[in-house]
Amino acid sequence: MSRSSWTHRGLGRAGIGSALLMLLACGCAGTSKVVTTESLLREMTDLRALAAYPDPAFTCKQFSSYDRASVTPDDQEKWFANADWGQFIREEKVGGRTEHVMADMAGPGAIVRIWSANPKGTLRIYLDGEDTPEIECPMQDFLGGKLPWNPSPISGERSRGWNSYFPIPYAKHCKVTCDEKDFYYHLNYRTYPPNVRVTSFRVAASEAIEPASSGVAVELAADAQPISITGKPSWTTIDAGKSELVWESRSKTGTLTGLLFRFKDPTPPKVLRKVILHISFDGVETVICPVVDFFGAGPGSHAYRSLPCGVSSNGDMWCNWVMPFRRQAQIRIENSSDHPVELLAICRVSSDDAWRRRDMHFHAKTRIQRGVPSMPKIDWNYLTATGRGVFVGAAFSIANPVREWWGEGDEKIYVDGETFPSHFGTGTEDYFGYAWCCNVPFQHAYHNQPRCDGPYNYGHTTVNRWHILDKIPFEKSFKFDMELWHWNKETDVDMTVTAYWYAKPGATDGFPPLDPADLVVREIPPYVPPRTPGAIEGEEMTIVEKAGVAEPQNVWGTSNDAHLWWREGHKVGDQLVLSFQAPNAGTYEIIGRFVKAADYGVHQLHVNDAKAGEPIDFYHNGVIVSEEMRLGRFELRQGENRLTVEVVGANEKAVVKYMFGLDYLRLEAVQAGDRR
């Protein structure tokens, strides 16, 4: 979209300047009851604001493409239904096009996050009942950080997940549509009380907003700064099975604004996991977490950086969470391992930042459950809390002993006694801001995947998400469940979650005490790809002759997790010649398994120049691994023999036409007299 089209409402340069003055006036008018684009932008990096109950108050809910078959947990099969794409509120005819309504909200309010796994089509956002969309652009441009007023990393793609955190306030009403339909989406939004004044977002004033959004983008992209260590550090030794008070407030009121922990080498991960952080505010212990989990990096403490916390490359673990207290604060470290540990604990405190009327205590608790079976599917609880507070994030780790995807399950968040969740997601990785079970680590100010061992989703994975602009207030109660929905129905996993929230004094939660037995880090052996017994792997055969490109490619479900992929630059009549070994001379039944896909061709196979049956059509609408195919009986030489693949045509439905994939051959010796 060109800049001229953004100013279609007729605000010239002078008008834009007036708009800037109006925005600044609304944000600084001395009242907390005015919400503007710029006031919301300021919230995006204001960690102090998280510690105060919102003023003006609001609720935060979510629209998504979750499977509408999920109606009640009384119907367990449908409760875990998984057709989580292409689901909308309704369809509308606008001119000659169909628009699929993703969200429809009565204001005053604000959009605070939009996510998709596969954004497509034109995104349209209608504000305050107007017939003309205020925002109309390709969804990939909006979510991909391509707009000057919505730049990266406010918006962008990471590990195949597309997120925009740019706030879109509206005074009266908001409707969001798209003219495509087969995609996944989340849309998180705030709703304010009717008496709150909200200044609706206007694209025509985008030049006035750009300096503020660019400033936020710079802050989000910058490395968050942990506490610096000055002077000679004072190390604390904590013997096995002991605990030590490592810090206590000197003033009656103040605010803890940062922590940094450094462990003296060598401290193995299995020992680190058993070092537990306890923090008390005003006589109540509100933080109980293994140290490595508290900092959002999970077992092994992999390096990453985000806005509220991270782990440096030297192993320092730090946070910038803001934690006010009225009378007293204490930090105690418990060593439940059987080895002594030496650590350095640095605290940053502001004694000038006294307890305020709307302030809340910071809470963080960890839940660990080992050996959870993958079936039946369950709603696994991240947090259940009572009282008045604000949910601000979760860090999750899983030990997965198989390569299959573990996170098909959706988040379900219930606020203040809701009987149906006001956040109902489309997949665990979608909640954490990535997509398609992508195992590529990433980092961002608001969401991260510091660790994914792989290959595929094998081994240990750690992810986190911080709710800053999309924080979720609650007046009475909060419940967060995440479905355990595993592709492998015959395995078990170890799961750990650390939940982060603020709450007024008197709040409670349902976290069980940490059991030292659960703090053991599950050891998962190095991944060994499964092989079919007796298989002569296609990707390991010697290429004697080829046209185009032939190379190994990883494909799920193949033997050794790979096949030989013949692609590009070949045509009808071209050949791929491979050599394979026979242990002895004799007659063999040759069995093959292949990959089929929409761009694969029709091929004639030969063994040592003898035709192997009729041509085989390897087309399939989607990638699959075939069943074993008996290619016939052949006289083989001891040692080297040859398989020739010749292109003879293509299915009329094929896309690229002539590709070929060999998973393996298998030889069965034919005994004398066997006439099968």
C-alpha positions as CSV (number, residue, x, y, z in Angstrom):
1,M,0.0,0.0,0.0
2,S,1.5,3.4,-1.0
3,R,1.8,6.2,1.5
4,S,-0.6,8.3,-0.5
5,S,-3.3,5.7,-0.1
6,W,-2.8,5.7,3.7
7,T,-3.8,9.4,3.8
8,H,-7.0,8.9,1.9
9,R,-9.0,10.7,4.6
10,G,-7.6,14.0,3.5
11,L,-5.2,15.0,6.2
12,G,-2.4,16.9,4.6
13,R,1.0,17.6,6.2
14,A,-0.6,20.2,8.4
15,G,-3.4,17.8,9.3
16,I,-0.8,15.1,10.2
17,G,0.9,17.6,12.4
18,S,-2.4,18.4,14.1
19,A,-3.0,14.7,14.5
20,L,0.3,14.4,16.3
21,L,-0.6,17.2,18.7
22,M,-3.9,15.5,19.3
23,L,-2.2,12.1,20.0
24,L,0.3,13.7,22.4
25,A,-2.5,15.6,24.1
26,C,-4.6,12.5,24.6
27,G,-1.6,10.6,26.0
28,C,-0.6,13.4,28.4
29,A,-3.8,15.1,29.4
30,G,-3.5,14.3,33.0
31,T,-6.2,11.6,33.0
32,S,-5.7,7.9,33.1
33,K,-9.0,7.4,31.3
34,V,-7.7,8.1,27.7
35,V,-6.3,5.4,25.5
36,T,-4.4,6.2,22.3
37,T,-2.1,4.4,19.9
38,E,0.9,6.1,21.5
39,S,-0.2,5.3,25.1
40,L,-0.5,1.6,24.1
41,L,2.9,1.7,22.3
42,R,4.5,3.0,25.5
43,E,3.0,0.0,27.4
44,M,4.9,-2.4,25.1
45,T,8.2,-1.8,26.9
46,D,7.0,-0.7,30.3
47,L,7.6,-3.6,32.7
48,R,6.8,-1.4,35.7
49,A,3.2,-1.1,34.4
50,L,2.8,-4.8,34.7
51,A,3.1,-4.6,38.5
52,A,0.0,-2.3,38.9
53,Y,-3.5,-3.4,38.3
54,P,-4.6,-1.7,35.0
55,D,-6.1,1.8,35.1
56,P,-8.3,2.0,33.1
57,A,-9.3,-1.6,33.7
58,F,-10.0,-3.9,30.8
59,T,-10.6,-7.5,29.9
60,C,-8.4,-9.4,27.4
61,K,-9.9,-12.1,25.2
62,Q,-9.1,-13.9,22.0
63,F,-10.8,-14.8,18.7
64,S,-9.2,-17.7,16.8
65,S,-9.8,-20.4,14.2
66,Y,-10.2,-23.2,16.7
67,D,-12.3,-26.2,15.8
68,R,-16.0,-25.2,16.5
69,A,-16.8,-28.8,17.2
70,S,-15.2,-28.2,20.7
71,V,-18.2,-27.2,22.8
72,T,-17.9,-29.0,26.1
73,P,-15.4,-31.2,27.9
74,D,-18.3,-33.6,28.5
75,D,-17.8,-34.7,24.9
76,Q,-14.1,-35.6,25.1
77,E,-13.6,-36.6,21.5
78,K,-14.9,-33.2,20.2
79,W,-13.3,-31.3,23.0
80,F,-10.0,-32.1,21.5
81,A,-11.1,-31.7,17.9
82,N,-8.2,-30.5,15.7
83,A,-9.6,-28.9,12.5
84,D,-8.3,-25.5,13.8
85,W,-8.1,-23.6,10.5
86,G,-10.6,-21.8,8.3
87,Q,-13.1,-21.2,11.1
88,F,-14.8,-17.8,11.2
89,I,-17.6,-16.0,12.9
90,R,-19.5,-15.6,9.6
91,E,-19.2,-14.6,5.9
92,E,-20.2,-11.3,4.5
93,K,-20.7,-10.2,0.9
94,V,-19.0,-6.8,0.2
95,G,-19.3,-5.6,-3.3
96,G,-18.3,-8.6,-5.5
97,R,-16.2,-10.3,-2.8
98,T,-16.7,-12.6,0.1
99,E,-15.1,-11.5,3.4
100,H,-14.6,-14.0,6.2
101,V,-15.1,-12.3,9.6
102,M,-12.3,-13.2,12.0
103,A,-13.3,-10.9,14.9
104,D,-16.1,-8.6,15.8
105,M,-15.8,-6.6,19.0
106,A,-17.8,-3.9,20.6
107,G,-15.7,-1.0,21.9
108,P,-14.1,0.8,23.5
109,G,-11.1,-1.5,23.0
110,A,-7.9,-2.4,21.2
111,I,-6.3,-5.2,19.2
112,V,-3.1,-6.2,21.0
113,R,-1.9,-9.2,19.0
114,I,-2.6,-11.0,15.7
115,W,-0.9,-14.3,14.9
116,S,-1.1,-16.7,11.9
117,A,0.7,-19.8,10.7
118,N,-0.1,-19.1,7.0
119,P,-1.3,-15.5,6.5
120,K,-2.9,-15.0,3.1
121,G,-5.2,-12.7,1.3
122,T,-6.1,-9.1,2.2
123,L,-6.6,-8.2,5.8
124,R,-9.3,-5.5,6.4
125,I,-9.9,-3.8,9.8
126,Y,-13.0,-1.8,10.1
127,L,-13.3,0.7,13.0
128,D,-16.3,2.3,14.6
129,G,-18.9,0.9,12.3
130,E,-17.5,2.5,9.1
131,D,-18.1,0.8,5.8
132,T,-14.6,1.5,4.5
133,P,-11.8,-0.4,6.2
134,E,-9.3,1.7,8.1
135,I,-6.6,-0.8,7.3
136,E,-6.6,-2.7,4.0
137,C,-3.4,-4.5,3.0
138,P,-1.9,-8.0,2.4
139,M,-2.0,-9.9,5.6
140,Q,1.6,-10.9,5.1
141,D,2.6,-7.3,5.0
142,F,0.8,-6.5,8.2
143,L,2.1,-9.5,10.1
144,G,5.5,-9.4,8.5
145,G,6.5,-5.9,9.6
146,K,6.4,-4.4,6.2
147,L,4.5,-1.2,7.0
148,P,6.4,1.9,8.1
149,W,4.2,2.4,11.2
150,N,4.2,-1.3,12.0
151,P,7.8,-2.3,11.6
152,S,9.8,-5.4,12.6
153,P,10.2,-6.6,15.3
154,I,6.8,-5.3,16.5
155,S,5.6,-7.6,13.7
156,G,7.5,-10.3,11.9
157,E,7.9,-14.0,11.1
158,R,9.9,-16.3,13.4
159,S,10.1,-20.1,13.1
160,R,7.2,-20.0,10.6
161,G,4.9,-18.1,13.0
162,W,3.7,-14.6,12.0
163,N,3.0,-12.1,14.9
164,S,1.9,-8.5,15.0
165,Y,1.9,-6.8,18.4
166,F,1.0,-3.4,17.0
167,P,-1.9,-1.9,18.9
168,I,-5.1,-0.9,17.1
169,P,-7.4,1.1,19.5
170,Y,-11.0,1.8,18.6
171,A,-13.6,3.9,20.3
172,K,-16.8,2.1,19.4
173,H,-16.4,-1.1,17.4
174,C,-13.9,-3.2,15.5
175,K,-14.4,-5.9,12.8
176,V,-11.6,-7.8,11.2
177,T,-12.0,-9.8,7.9
178,C,-10.0,-11.5,5.2
179,D,-10.9,-12.5,1.7
180,E,-9.1,-15.8,1.9
181,K,-10.2,-18.6,4.3
182,D,-7.9,-21.6,4.7
183,F,-5.6,-20.2,7.3
184,Y,-4.9,-20.3,11.1
185,Y,-5.3,-17.2,13.2
186,H,-5.4,-15.7,16.7
187,L,-6.6,-12.2,17.5
188,N,-6.2,-10.9,21.1
189,Y,-8.0,-7.8,22.1
190,R,-8.8,-5.6,25.1
191,T,-12.2,-4.3,26.0
192,Y,-12.5,-1.2,28.3
193,P,-15.5,-0.1,30.3
194,P,-18.0,2.1,28.4
195,N,-16.9,5.3,30.1
196,V,-13.3,5.0,29.0
197,R,-12.3,7.3,26.2
198,V,-10.3,5.7,23.4
199,T,-8.9,7.5,20.4
200,S,-9.3,5.2,17.3
201,F,-6.3,4.4,15.2
202,R,-6.1,6.3,11.9
203,V,-3.8,5.3,9.1
204,A,-4.0,8.9,7.8
205,A,-2.0,9.9,10.9
206,S,0.5,7.1,10.5
207,E,3.4,9.5,9.9
208,A,2.7,11.0,13.3
209,I,2.8,7.6,14.9
210,E,6.0,6.4,13.1
211,P,8.5,8.0,15.5
212,A,6.8,6.3,18.5
213,S,6.5,2.9,16.8
214,S,10.1,3.1,15.5
215,G,11.3,3.8,19.0
216,V,9.4,0.8,20.4
217,A,10.9,-1.4,17.5
218,V,14.4,-0.3,18.5
219,E,13.8,-1.1,22.1
220,L,12.3,-4.5,21.3
221,A,15.2,-5.3,18.9
222,A,17.9,-4.2,21.3
223,D,19.6,-6.7,23.7
224,A,17.9,-6.3,27.1
225,Q,20.5,-5.3,29.6
226,P,21.0,-7.5,32.7
227,I,22.4,-6.2,35.9
228,S,26.1,-5.3,35.6
229,I,28.5,-6.7,38.1
230,T,30.8,-4.2,39.7
231,G,33.5,-4.6,42.3
232,K,34.6,-7.9,43.8
233,P,31.8,-10.4,43.7
234,S,30.8,-12.2,46.9
235,W,30.1,-15.8,46.3
236,T,27.8,-17.9,48.4
237,T,28.4,-21.6,49.0
238,I,25.3,-23.7,49.7
239,D,25.9,-27.3,50.8
240,A,23.8,-30.2,49.6
241,G,20.4,-30.3,51.2
242,K,20.8,-26.8,52.7
243,S,19.3,-23.3,52.0
244,E,20.7,-19.8,52.4
245,L,19.2,-16.4,52.6
246,V,21.1,-14.5,49.8
247,W,19.3,-11.2,50.0
248,E,17.0,-9.2,52.3
249,S,15.5,-5.8,51.8
250,R,16.9,-3.0,54.0
251,S,14.0,-0.6,53.5
252,K,10.5,-1.2,54.6
253,T,9.1,-0.5,51.2
254,G,10.7,-0.6,47.7
255,T,10.8,-2.4,44.4
256,L,13.0,-5.2,43.3
257,T,13.8,-4.4,39.6
258,G,16.2,-7.1,38.6
259,L,18.1,-10.2,39.5
260,L,21.3,-11.9,38.2
261,F,22.5,-15.3,39.2
262,R,25.9,-16.7,38.2
263,F,27.0,-20.2,39.1
264,K,30.6,-21.1,39.5
265,D,31.8,-23.7,37.0
266,P,31.5,-26.6,36.9
267,T,27.8,-26.9,37.8
268,P,26.2,-29.7,35.7
269,P,22.6,-29.2,34.4
270,K,21.3,-32.0,36.6
271,V,22.6,-30.1,39.7
272,L,21.3,-26.7,38.5
273,R,17.8,-28.1,38.1
274,K,17.8,-28.9,41.8
275,V,18.7,-25.4,42.9
276,I,15.4,-23.7,43.9
277,L,14.6,-20.0,44.1
278,H,12.3,-18.8,46.9
279,I,11.2,-15.2,47.0
280,S,9.0,-13.7,49.7
281,F,7.2,-10.4,49.6
282,D,5.7,-9.0,52.8
283,G,5.9,-12.3,54.6
284,V,4.3,-14.4,51.8
285,E,6.4,-16.7,49.6
286,T,5.1,-16.0,46.0
287,V,8.0,-17.4,44.0
288,I,9.1,-21.1,44.1
289,C,10.9,-22.2,41.0
290,P,14.0,-24.1,40.0
291,V,16.4,-21.3,39.2
292,V,16.9,-22.4,35.6
293,D,13.2,-22.5,35.0
294,F,12.5,-19.2,36.6
295,F,14.6,-17.5,34.0
296,G,12.7,-19.1,31.1
297,A,15.4,-21.2,29.7
298,G,14.4,-24.7,31.1
299,P,16.8,-27.5,32.0
300,G,20.3,-26.9,30.5
301,S,19.9,-23.1,30.6
302,H,20.3,-22.3,26.9
303,A,21.3,-18.7,26.0
304,Y,18.6,-16.3,24.8
305,R,17.4,-12.7,25.4
306,S,13.9,-11.3,25.9
307,L,12.4,-8.1,27.4
308,P,11.9,-9.4,31.0
309,C,14.6,-12.1,31.2
310,G,17.2,-14.2,29.6
311,V,20.4,-16.2,29.8
312,S,23.8,-14.7,28.7
313,S,26.3,-16.7,26.7
314,N,28.5,-17.0,29.8
315,G,25.7,-18.7,31.7
316,D,24.5,-15.6,33.7
317,M,20.8,-15.9,34.3
318,W,18.9,-12.6,34.7
319,C,15.6,-10.9,34.8
320,N,14.1,-7.4,34.7
321,W,10.7,-8.3,36.2
322,V,9.5,-5.4,38.5
323,M,8.5,-6.7,42.0
324,P,7.2,-4.1,44.5
325,F,6.8,-4.7,48.2
326,R,5.3,-2.8,51.1
327,R,7.4,-4.0,54.1
328,Q,9.9,-6.7,53.4
329,A,11.4,-8.9,50.6
330,Q,13.7,-11.9,50.9
331,I,15.4,-14.2,48.5
332,R,16.4,-17.7,49.6
333,I,18.2,-20.4,47.6
334,E,17.6,-24.0,48.4
335,N,20.0,-26.6,47.2
336,S,18.1,-29.9,47.0
337,S,20.9,-31.6,45.0
338,D,23.6,-33.9,46.5
339,H,26.4,-31.5,45.6
340,P,27.4,-28.2,47.0
341,V,26.9,-25.2,44.7
342,E,28.6,-21.8,44.6
343,L,26.6,-18.9,43.2
344,L,26.7,-15.1,42.9
345,A,23.3,-13.4,43.5
346,I,23.0,-9.7,42.5
347,C,19.8,-7.7,43.2
348,R,18.8,-4.4,41.8
349,V,16.5,-2.4,44.2
350,S,14.8,0.9,44.0
351,S,14.0,2.1,47.5
352,D,12.5,5.3,46.1
353,D,9.8,3.4,44.3
354,A,7.3,3.0,47.2
355,W,4.3,0.7,47.1
356,R,1.4,2.3,45.2
357,R,-2.3,1.8,45.6
358,R,-2.7,-0.4,42.6
359,D,0.5,-2.4,43.0
360,M,0.5,-6.2,43.2
361,H,3.0,-8.8,44.3
362,F,4.9,-10.7,41.7
363,H,4.3,-14.5,41.5
364,A,6.1,-17.3,39.7
365,K,5.6,-21.0,40.4
366,T,6.8,-24.2,38.7
367,R,4.9,-27.4,38.1
368,I,6.7,-30.6,37.0
369,Q,5.1,-33.9,36.0
370,R,7.1,-36.8,34.8
371,G,6.0,-39.8,32.7
372,V,2.8,-38.3,31.5
373,P,1.2,-40.7,29.0
374,S,0.3,-39.3,25.6
375,M,-3.1,-40.9,25.7
376,P,-5.8,-40.2,26.7
377,K,-5.6,-36.5,25.7
378,I,-5.8,-34.2,28.7
379,D,-6.0,-30.6,29.6
380,W,-2.8,-30.0,31.5
381,N,-2.9,-27.1,33.9
382,Y,-0.5,-24.3,33.7
383,L,-2.0,-22.1,36.4
384,T,-5.0,-21.9,38.6
385,A,-5.2,-18.8,40.8
386,T,-7.8,-16.9,42.8
387,G,-7.8,-13.3,43.8
388,R,-7.3,-10.1,41.7
389,G,-4.3,-10.0,39.4
390,V,-2.8,-10.1,35.9
391,F,-1.3,-13.0,34.0
392,V,1.9,-12.1,32.3
393,G,3.5,-15.2,30.9
394,A,4.5,-18.8,30.8
395,A,7.7,-20.8,30.2
396,F,7.3,-24.5,29.2
397,S,9.8,-27.3,28.8
398,I,9.2,-30.9,27.6
399,A,11.3,-34.0,27.4
400,N,10.0,-35.9,24.4
401,P,11.5,-39.4,23.8
402,V,10.2,-39.7,20.3
403,R,10.5,-37.6,17.2
404,E,6.8,-37.1,16.7
405,W,5.2,-33.7,17.4
406,W,4.0,-33.3,21.0
407,G,2.3,-29.9,20.8
408,E,-0.9,-30.2,18.8
409,G,-2.9,-29.2,21.8
410,D,-4.7,-25.8,22.3
411,E,-4.5,-23.3,25.1
412,K,-7.8,-22.8,27.1
413,I,-7.9,-19.8,29.4
414,Y,-10.8,-19.1,31.7
415,V,-11.2,-15.8,33.5
416,D,-13.4,-15.0,36.5
417,G,-15.4,-18.3,36.4
418,E,-16.0,-18.6,32.7
419,T,-17.5,-21.9,31.8
420,F,-16.1,-21.7,28.2
421,P,-12.5,-20.4,27.7
422,S,-12.2,-16.8,26.4
423,H,-8.9,-17.9,24.9
424,F,-9.2,-21.1,22.8
425,G,-6.1,-21.6,20.7
426,T,-5.1,-23.7,17.7
427,G,-1.9,-25.4,18.9
428,T,0.8,-25.2,21.6
429,E,3.4,-23.7,19.3
430,D,0.8,-21.2,18.1
431,Y,0.3,-20.0,21.6
432,F,4.1,-19.5,21.9
433,G,4.1,-17.6,18.6
434,Y,5.7,-20.0,16.2
435,A,4.1,-22.5,13.9
436,W,4.1,-25.9,12.1
437,C,6.0,-27.6,15.0
438,C,9.1,-25.8,13.7
439,N,12.2,-26.9,15.6
440,V,14.4,-23.9,14.7
441,P,15.3,-21.9,17.8
442,F,14.4,-18.2,17.8
443,Q,14.4,-15.3,20.2
444,H,12.3,-12.2,20.5
445,A,11.4,-9.7,23.2
446,Y,8.0,-11.4,23.8
447,H,8.4,-15.1,22.8
448,N,11.3,-17.6,22.4
449,Q,12.4,-21.1,21.7
450,P,15.8,-21.2,23.3
451,R,16.1,-25.0,22.9
452,C,14.9,-27.7,20.6
453,D,17.3,-30.7,20.4
454,G,15.9,-32.5,17.4
455,P,15.9,-33.9,14.9
456,Y,12.3,-33.2,14.4
457,N,10.9,-32.7,17.9
458,Y,12.9,-35.3,19.6
459,G,14.6,-34.6,22.9
460,H,14.2,-31.5,25.1
461,T,12.4,-28.4,24.0
462,T,11.9,-25.1,25.9
463,V,9.6,-22.2,24.8
464,N,8.3,-19.1,26.5
465,R,5.8,-16.3,25.9
466,W,5.5,-13.0,27.8
467,H,2.2,-11.2,27.9
468,I,3.1,-7.5,28.0
469,L,0.6,-5.6,25.9
470,D,-1.6,-8.7,25.8
471,K,-1.6,-9.3,29.6
472,I,-4.7,-10.8,31.0
473,P,-6.3,-9.2,34.0
474,F,-8.7,-11.1,36.3
475,E,-10.9,-10.0,39.2
476,K,-11.6,-13.2,40.9
477,S,-10.0,-16.2,39.3
478,F,-7.8,-17.4,36.5
479,K,-7.3,-20.8,35.0
480,F,-4.9,-21.8,32.1
481,D,-5.0,-25.3,30.6
482,M,-3.0,-26.5,27.7
483,E,-4.1,-29.7,25.9
484,L,-1.6,-32.5,25.7
485,W,-2.2,-33.7,22.2
486,H,0.7,-35.9,20.9
487,W,1.0,-37.4,17.5
488,N,2.5,-40.5,19.0
489,K,-0.2,-42.3,21.0
490,E,2.2,-44.8,22.7
491,T,4.7,-42.7,24.5
492,D,5.1,-40.5,27.6
493,V,6.7,-37.1,28.2
494,D,8.0,-35.1,31.1
495,M,6.5,-31.6,31.3
496,T,7.5,-28.5,33.2
497,V,5.7,-25.1,33.3
498,T,6.6,-21.9,35.1
499,A,3.7,-19.4,35.2
500,Y,4.2,-15.7,35.9
501,W,1.5,-13.4,37.3
502,Y,0.9,-10.5,39.6
503,A,-1.8,-10.5,42.2
504,K,-3.1,-8.3,45.1
505,P,-2.2,-9.6,48.6
506,G,-4.3,-12.5,49.6
507,A,-4.3,-14.3,46.3
508,T,-3.9,-18.1,46.2
509,D,-2.8,-20.7,43.6
510,G,-3.0,-24.4,43.1
511,F,0.6,-25.3,42.6
512,P,1.7,-28.5,44.5
513,P,5.0,-28.4,46.4
514,L,8.0,-29.2,44.3
515,D,9.0,-32.8,44.8
516,P,12.8,-33.3,44.7
517,A,12.2,-36.5,42.7
518,D,10.6,-34.5,39.9
519,L,13.6,-32.2,39.6
520,V,15.6,-35.0,37.8
521,V,16.3,-34.0,34.2
522,R,15.2,-36.9,32.0
523,E,18.1,-38.3,30.0
524,I,17.2,-38.9,26.4
525,P,19.8,-40.8,24.4
526,P,21.1,-39.4,21.1
527,Y,18.7,-39.8,18.3
528,V,19.2,-42.8,16.0
529,P,17.0,-42.8,12.9
530,P,14.9,-46.0,12.6
531,R,15.9,-48.3,9.7
532,T,13.9,-51.0,8.0
533,P,15.8,-54.3,8.6
534,G,17.6,-55.3,5.4
535,A,17.0,-52.0,3.7
536,I,19.5,-50.8,1.0
537,E,18.9,-47.1,1.6
538,G,18.3,-45.0,-1.5
539,E,20.2,-42.0,-0.1
540,E,23.3,-44.2,0.5
541,M,23.4,-45.7,-3.0
542,T,26.2,-44.7,-5.4
543,I,24.9,-42.5,-8.2
544,V,26.4,-43.8,-11.5
545,E,24.6,-41.5,-13.9
546,K,22.1,-38.7,-13.6
547,A,20.4,-35.8,-15.4
548,G,19.5,-32.9,-13.1
549,V,19.9,-33.1,-9.4
550,A,19.9,-36.2,-7.1
551,E,20.5,-35.8,-3.4
552,P,19.3,-37.0,0.0
553,Q,16.2,-35.3,1.5
554,N,14.7,-35.8,5.0
555,V,11.2,-37.1,4.8
556,W,9.1,-38.1,7.8
557,G,8.2,-41.8,7.8
558,T,11.1,-43.0,5.6
559,S,13.6,-45.5,6.7
560,N,16.7,-43.7,8.1
561,D,14.5,-40.5,8.0
562,A,15.6,-39.9,4.4
563,H,15.2,-40.8,0.7
564,L,17.1,-40.2,-2.5
565,W,15.4,-37.3,-4.2
566,W,15.8,-36.9,-8.0
567,R,14.7,-33.4,-9.0
568,E,15.1,-30.5,-11.4
569,G,16.7,-30.5,-14.9
570,H,15.5,-33.8,-16.2
571,K,12.9,-34.6,-18.8
572,V,11.2,-37.6,-20.5
573,G,13.8,-40.1,-21.5
574,D,16.3,-39.0,-18.9
575,Q,17.7,-41.6,-16.5
576,L,19.0,-41.9,-13.0
577,V,21.3,-44.9,-12.6
578,L,22.2,-46.2,-9.1
579,S,24.4,-49.1,-8.0
580,F,23.5,-51.4,-5.1
581,Q,25.2,-54.5,-3.6
582,A,24.0,-58.1,-3.5
583,P,25.7,-60.4,-1.0
584,N,25.9,-63.4,-3.3
585,A,25.0,-64.2,-6.9
586,G,21.6,-65.7,-7.4
587,T,17.9,-65.0,-7.9
588,Y,16.3,-62.3,-5.7
589,E,12.9,-60.9,-5.2
590,I,13.5,-57.1,-5.2
591,I,11.2,-55.0,-3.1
592,G,11.1,-51.2,-3.1
593,R,9.6,-48.4,-1.1
594,F,9.2,-45.0,-2.6
595,V,8.1,-41.4,-1.9
596,K,5.1,-40.1,-3.7
597,A,4.0,-36.4,-4.1
598,A,2.2,-33.9,-6.3
599,D,5.3,-33.1,-8.3
600,Y,6.5,-36.7,-8.9
601,G,6.4,-38.4,-12.3
602,V,5.7,-41.7,-14.0
603,H,8.9,-43.8,-14.2
604,Q,10.0,-47.1,-15.6
605,L,12.4,-49.1,-13.4
606,H,15.1,-51.5,-14.7
607,V,17.3,-53.9,-12.8
608,N,20.6,-54.7,-14.6
609,D,18.8,-53.6,-17.9
610,A,15.9,-55.9,-17.3
611,K,12.5,-54.2,-17.1
612,A,10.9,-54.2,-13.6
613,G,7.3,-54.4,-14.4
614,E,5.2,-51.6,-16.0
615,P,5.8,-47.9,-15.4
616,I,4.8,-46.6,-12.0
617,D,2.9,-43.4,-11.4
618,F,4.4,-41.8,-8.3
619,Y,1.9,-38.9,-8.2
620,H,0.0,-38.3,-4.9
621,N,-1.8,-35.2,-3.7
622,G,0.5,-34.7,-0.8
623,V,3.7,-36.2,0.4
624,I,3.4,-39.9,1.4
625,V,5.7,-42.9,1.8
626,S,4.4,-45.8,-0.3
627,E,3.8,-49.3,0.9
628,E,6.5,-51.8,-0.2
629,M,6.2,-52.7,-3.9
630,R,7.4,-56.0,-5.3
631,L,9.3,-55.2,-8.4
632,G,9.9,-58.8,-9.6
633,R,12.6,-61.5,-9.6
634,F,16.0,-60.8,-11.0
635,E,19.3,-62.6,-11.4
636,L,21.9,-60.5,-9.5
637,R,25.6,-60.6,-9.5
638,Q,27.6,-60.8,-6.4
639,G,28.6,-57.3,-5.5
640,E,27.5,-54.4,-7.7
641,N,24.2,-54.3,-9.5
642,R,22.3,-51.4,-11.0
643,L,18.9,-49.9,-10.7
644,T,17.9,-47.5,-13.6
645,V,15.0,-45.1,-13.2
646,E,13.7,-43.7,-16.5
647,V,11.3,-40.8,-16.9
648,V,8.4,-41.9,-19.2
649,G,5.7,-39.3,-18.4
650,A,3.6,-37.6,-15.7
651,N,0.2,-37.8,-14.2
652,E,-2.0,-35.1,-15.6
653,K,-2.5,-33.7,-12.1
654,A,1.2,-33.4,-11.4
655,V,2.6,-30.0,-10.7
656,V,6.3,-30.1,-11.6
657,K,5.9,-33.5,-13.4
658,Y,9.0,-35.6,-13.2
659,M,10.5,-35.9,-9.7
660,F,11.3,-39.3,-8.1
661,G,12.1,-40.5,-4.6
662,L,13.6,-43.8,-3.5
663,D,13.4,-44.7,0.1
664,Y,15.0,-48.2,-0.1
665,L,15.3,-51.5,-1.9
666,R,15.2,-54.8,-0.1
667,L,16.4,-58.2,-1.4
668,E,14.8,-61.5,-0.7
669,A,16.8,-64.5,-1.9
670,V,14.7,-67.0,-3.9
671,Q,15.3,-70.6,-2.9
672,A,15.6,-73.3,-5.6
673,G,12.2,-74.7,-6.4
674,D,10.3,-71.6,-5.1
675,R,7.9,-70.9,-8.0
676,R,5.9,-68.1,-6.3
